[in-house]
């Protein structure tokens, strides 16, 4: 994955082994504190269970998303009171290659995979920059340029593949106290999309049983399927990354880094509104 992302222009920073002893990671950290975490198994022959095992062993691309919170115990209690099943808060850590220990708490809501539909919550114990250094990647096509130099701010939207759009909308409205979303039918993607203004998640439901999205849902269940990175100057960034076709979605212009995705990771850039 590191090689594939580097070839696309974003070289991640290796971050070390998780406290489960089963997985390790690399990170693409952005200036606004958001990040893309690449995760893989230490041993592909390991038959034991670990998080996101199916996506990892079958190159499933996106498998979860997270939000940073304070007072994670209180936030967990709120979810329980809403009738949302939760696991946590629980303690985790990761030993970095420089020997320093990053520590945090996690809570996993919902009855799907970890952060598959509802985001899992994370509260840092040690300094956040220890776990996710800002601008923690190299822009491999122009090594002397930083994310700020090329106008990348951070993650803007996460697209979540769901089986039932109405049920998922209701769940997000209850948990996050959201208004009614804007909904569009997208013939190009053979899907229906629901977008809550000002909220970072877009819900996507397949328009038929034979679509690529339906096949992904059948294989990996409900989970993120794409994400967008916010750009200060989309035309300039498109020139740097050699981005091709431009489209518009929910009033914002989008250009995809690779139409086929990077090992299943569908990543695009969007203009700052």
C-alpha positions as CSV (number, residue, x, y, z in Angstrom):
1,X,0.0,0.0,0.0
2,X,2.8,2.4,0.8
3,X,4.3,1.8,-2.7
4,X,0.9,2.3,-4.4
5,X,0.1,5.5,-2.5
6,X,3.6,6.7,-3.2
7,X,3.2,6.1,-6.9
8,X,0.0,8.1,-6.8
9,X,1.9,11.0,-5.3
10,X,1.3,10.6,-1.5
11,X,4.1,8.8,0.3
12,X,2.9,7.8,3.8
13,X,4.9,7.9,7.1
14,X,5.4,4.5,8.7
15,X,3.9,4.5,12.2
16,X,4.7,1.1,13.8
17,X,2.8,-1.9,15.3
18,X,-0.5,-1.7,17.1
19,X,-0.9,-3.0,20.6
20,X,-2.9,-6.0,19.4
21,X,0.4,-7.3,17.9
22,X,-1.4,-8.3,14.7
23,X,-1.4,-5.1,12.6
24,X,0.9,-2.2,11.7
25,X,0.2,1.0,10.0
26,X,1.4,4.0,8.0
27,X,-0.3,7.5,8.0
28,X,-1.0,10.3,5.6
29,X,-1.6,13.2,8.0
30,X,-3.0,16.5,6.9
31,X,-2.6,20.1,8.3
32,X,-6.1,20.2,9.7
33,X,-5.5,17.1,11.9
34,X,-7.4,14.6,9.7
35,X,-5.6,11.7,8.2
36,X,-5.7,8.5,6.1
37,X,-4.4,5.4,8.0
38,X,-3.1,2.5,6.0
39,X,-3.3,-0.7,7.9
40,X,-2.2,-4.2,7.2
41,X,-1.5,-7.6,8.9
42,X,2.0,-8.3,10.2
43,X,1.6,-11.9,9.1
44,X,-0.7,-12.7,6.2
45,X,-0.7,-16.4,7.3
46,X,-2.1,-15.4,10.7
47,X,-5.4,-17.4,11.2
48,X,-6.5,-15.5,14.3
49,X,-9.0,-12.8,14.3
50,X,-8.1,-9.1,14.2
51,X,-9.8,-5.9,13.1
52,X,-10.8,-5.5,9.5
53,X,-9.3,-8.9,8.7
54,X,-11.5,-9.5,5.6
55,X,-10.7,-6.1,4.0
56,X,-7.0,-6.5,4.9
57,X,-6.6,-10.0,3.5
58,X,-8.7,-9.3,0.4
59,X,-7.5,-5.7,-0.4
60,X,-10.9,-4.3,0.4
61,X,-9.8,-0.6,0.4
62,X,-11.6,1.6,3.0
63,X,-12.8,-0.3,6.0
64,X,-13.7,2.3,8.7
65,X,-13.7,5.9,9.7
66,X,-13.2,7.7,13.0
67,X,-13.9,11.0,14.7
68,X,-11.9,12.6,17.5
69,X,-13.7,13.4,20.7
70,X,-13.2,14.7,24.2
71,X,-14.8,13.0,27.2
72,X,-15.2,9.7,25.4
73,X,-16.9,8.1,28.4
74,X,-19.7,10.7,28.2
75,X,-20.1,10.3,24.5
76,X,-20.3,6.6,24.9
77,X,-23.0,6.9,27.5
78,X,-25.0,9.2,25.0
79,X,-24.9,6.4,22.4
80,X,-26.0,3.8,24.9
81,X,-29.0,6.0,25.9
82,X,-29.9,6.2,22.2
83,X,-30.1,2.4,22.1
84,X,-26.9,2.2,20.0
85,X,-24.8,-0.9,20.9
86,X,-21.2,0.1,21.8
87,X,-17.9,-1.5,22.8
88,X,-15.6,0.7,24.9
89,X,-14.1,2.9,25.9
90,X,-11.0,0.8,25.8
91,X,-7.3,1.6,26.0
92,X,-4.9,1.1,23.0
93,X,-1.4,2.1,22.1
94,X,1.2,2.0,19.3
95,X,5.0,2.0,19.6
96,X,6.4,4.3,17.0
97,X,9.6,3.5,15.1
98,X,11.4,6.1,17.2
99,X,10.4,4.2,20.3
100,X,7.9,6.7,21.6
101,X,4.5,5.3,22.8
102,X,1.2,6.9,21.4
103,X,-1.8,6.1,23.6
104,X,-5.5,6.6,23.2
105,X,-9.0,5.3,24.1
106,X,-11.5,3.9,21.5
107,X,-15.2,3.4,21.5
108,X,-16.8,1.3,18.7
109,X,-20.6,2.0,18.1
110,X,-23.0,0.0,16.0
111,X,-23.4,-3.6,15.1
112,X,-21.3,-3.7,12.0
113,X,-17.5,-3.6,11.7
114,X,-15.3,-1.2,13.6
115,X,-16.3,2.3,12.2
116,X,-18.0,0.7,9.3
117,X,-21.1,2.9,9.3
118,X,-21.1,5.0,12.4
119,X,-17.6,6.3,13.1
120,X,-15.6,4.9,15.9
121,X,-14.6,7.5,18.5
122,X,-11.0,8.2,19.6
123,X,-9.7,10.3,22.4
124,X,-5.9,10.8,22.7
125,X,-4.2,10.2,26.0
126,X,-0.7,11.3,24.8
127,X,-0.4,14.4,22.5
128,X,-2.3,13.9,19.3
129,X,0.7,14.9,17.2
130,X,2.5,11.8,18.7
131,X,-0.2,9.5,17.1
132,X,-0.8,11.5,13.9
133,X,1.9,14.0,13.0
134,X,0.5,16.9,11.0
135,X,1.5,16.8,7.3
136,X,2.8,13.3,7.9
137,X,3.6,12.3,4.3
138,X,5.9,13.2,1.5
139,X,4.5,14.6,-1.8
140,X,6.5,12.2,-4.0
141,X,6.1,14.0,-7.3
142,X,7.6,17.2,-5.9
143,X,9.5,16.2,-2.7
144,X,10.3,19.8,-1.7
145,X,6.6,20.7,-1.5
146,X,4.4,20.2,1.6
147,X,0.7,19.6,1.7
148,X,0.3,23.3,2.5
149,X,2.4,24.3,-0.5
150,X,0.2,22.3,-2.9
151,X,-3.1,23.4,-1.2
152,X,-4.2,20.3,0.6
153,X,-6.1,20.9,3.8
154,X,-7.5,17.5,4.9
155,X,-10.3,15.0,4.6
156,X,-13.5,16.6,3.5
157,X,-16.0,13.7,3.0
158,X,-16.3,10.0,3.6
159,X,-18.7,8.1,1.4
160,X,-20.3,5.2,3.2
161,X,-21.9,2.3,1.3
162,X,-25.2,1.2,3.0
163,X,-27.9,-1.3,2.1
164,X,-30.9,0.7,3.1
165,X,-30.7,4.5,2.6
166,X,-33.8,5.4,4.6
167,X,-32.7,3.4,7.7
168,X,-29.2,4.8,7.6
169,X,-30.5,8.3,7.3
170,X,-32.6,7.8,10.3
171,X,-29.7,6.4,12.3
172,X,-27.4,9.3,11.5
173,X,-30.1,11.9,12.2
174,X,-30.7,10.3,15.7
175,X,-27.0,10.0,16.6
176,X,-25.8,13.3,15.3
177,X,-29.0,15.4,15.6
178,X,-28.9,16.2,11.9
179,X,-31.5,17.8,9.6
180,X,-33.0,16.1,6.6
181,X,-30.3,15.4,4.0
182,X,-30.2,16.3,0.3
183,X,-30.8,13.2,-1.7
184,X,-29.9,12.6,-5.4
185,X,-30.2,9.7,-7.7
186,X,-26.9,9.3,-9.6
187,X,-27.2,7.4,-12.8
188,X,-23.5,7.5,-13.4
189,X,-22.8,5.6,-10.2
190,X,-26.1,3.7,-10.3
191,X,-26.7,4.8,-6.8
192,X,-28.6,7.1,-4.5
193,X,-26.7,9.5,-2.3
194,X,-27.7,11.3,0.9
195,X,-25.7,14.3,2.0
196,X,-26.2,16.2,5.3
197,X,-25.1,19.9,4.8
198,X,-21.9,20.6,6.8
199,X,-21.5,17.0,7.9
200,X,-18.5,14.9,6.7
201,X,-20.4,11.7,5.8
202,X,-22.3,10.9,2.5
203,X,-24.5,7.8,2.5
204,X,-24.5,5.8,-0.7
205,X,-27.0,3.0,-1.6
206,X,-26.8,0.9,-4.8
207,X,-29.5,1.4,-7.4
208,X,-29.5,-2.3,-8.4
209,X,-28.3,-5.7,-7.5
210,X,-25.7,-6.0,-10.3
211,X,-23.9,-2.7,-9.6
212,X,-20.3,-2.5,-8.4
213,X,-21.5,-0.9,-5.2
214,X,-23.9,-3.8,-4.6
215,X,-21.1,-6.3,-5.2
216,X,-18.9,-4.4,-2.7
217,X,-21.7,-4.6,-0.1
218,X,-22.1,-8.3,-0.7
219,X,-18.4,-8.9,-0.3
220,X,-17.5,-6.5,2.6
221,X,-20.9,-5.4,4.1
222,X,-21.6,-1.8,4.9
223,X,-18.5,0.3,5.1
224,X,-16.8,3.4,3.6
225,X,-16.2,3.2,-0.1
226,X,-14.5,6.5,-1.0
227,X,-13.3,9.7,0.4
228,X,-12.5,13.3,-0.6
229,X,-9.6,15.5,0.3
230,X,-10.2,19.3,0.4
231,X,-8.1,21.5,-1.9
232,X,-7.6,25.2,-1.8
233,X,-7.1,25.5,-5.5
234,X,-8.5,22.5,-7.4
235,X,-7.4,23.5,-10.9
236,X,-3.8,23.9,-9.7
237,X,-3.9,20.7,-7.8
238,X,-5.4,18.9,-10.8
239,X,-2.4,20.1,-12.8
240,X,0.1,18.9,-10.2
241,X,-1.5,15.4,-9.8
242,X,-2.5,15.2,-13.5
243,X,-6.1,14.7,-12.5
244,X,-8.5,14.2,-15.5
245,X,-12.2,14.4,-15.6
246,X,-14.0,16.9,-13.4
247,X,-17.5,16.3,-12.0
248,X,-19.9,18.2,-9.7
249,X,-21.6,16.6,-6.7
250,X,-23.8,18.4,-4.2
251,X,-22.6,21.7,-5.6
252,X,-18.9,21.0,-5.3
253,X,-16.4,20.2,-8.0
254,X,-14.5,16.9,-7.7
255,X,-11.6,15.3,-9.5
256,X,-10.5,11.7,-8.7
257,X,-6.9,10.8,-8.1
258,X,-7.3,7.5,-9.9
259,X,-10.6,6.5,-11.5
260,X,-10.0,2.8,-10.6
261,X,-8.8,3.6,-7.1
262,X,-5.5,2.8,-5.4
263,X,-5.7,-0.8,-4.3
264,X,-9.4,-0.3,-3.8
265,X,-9.1,3.1,-2.2
266,X,-11.2,5.6,-4.2
267,X,-9.8,9.0,-3.4
268,X,-10.7,12.4,-4.9
269,X,-10.0,16.1,-4.4
270,X,-12.8,18.6,-3.9
271,X,-12.7,22.4,-3.8
272,X,-13.1,24.3,-0.5
273,X,-16.6,25.8,-0.3
